[in-house]
Amino acid sequence: MGWKTHPITSKLLSKLKMRINAAVRMYLALEEISKNTVSNIRECFAIIRQHTAWKKVGVLSADFHIPRIQALCQLVQEKAY
């Protein structure tokens, strides 16, 4: 996987908000069912599978969550979890 992490700065957040408010809003999916990280990743994969036209997916999270998210995504993709 080609993971890129970017620190969330107020400038980056402003750019993200502008993009969301402008062109991306109709493509924004917020997963609100899960109660923990594992179920969150499973639900996100389910959402992604429903949108076959999507070419890229971004995950917004705190820096300290990214290694755990990467590891769990790998497990979920391998169906080992």
N, C-alpha and C positions, 0 to 999 in steps of 0.2 A: 504494500500500500504506500502511496505517496503522501505521507502526512506532512502538513505544514502547520506550524504553530506560530501565532502572532500575539504579542502582548496586547491586551485590550487597553488602549489609551483613549482619552476623550476624543482625540482627532479621529481615530479609527472607528469609535462608536458613532460619531457624527456621520462619517461616511456610510457606515452600515445602515443607520437610520434613514439617510437620504435615499440610498438604493432601495431599501424596503419600501419606503413611502412612495417612491417613484415607480419603478418597473417591476420589482421583485415581489411585491405584496401578494399578488395572486398565486405565487409559487411557494409562499412561506407555509411550512407545516410545523405546528407545535404539538408535540406529544404530551398529553396530559393524563394518561391512564395509569402509568406505572407508579410503583411505590419505592423502587430501589434501582440501582444502576443497571443490574442485569436485565430486569424487565423493561427498563427504559430503552436499552439497546435492542432488545427483541421487538418492542413496539416500533422503534424507529426503522428497523429492517422491514417490518410489515408495511409501513407507510411507503418506504422506498420501493418495495416490490409492486405496490399498487400504481406507482407513477413511472411506468417503463420509459417514458420519453425523457426523464431526467438524465442528464449526462454527468453532472457533478452534484455532490451533496456536501454541505458545510455543517459542522457541529460547533455550537457556541457553548463553551464551558470554561471554568477556571483552569489556569495552568496546571495546578496540582492534580486535577482530575484526568488530564489527557493521557498519561501512561496507563492508567487503569482502563480508560475507555478504549485505547488501542488494543490492549491485551484481551479485553472482553469481546471486542468486535471480532478479533481473530478467532476466539473460541466459538462464538455464535456462528461465524461463517463456516467453521469446520464442524459445526453441530456437536461439539464436544461438551457443551455446557447445557 
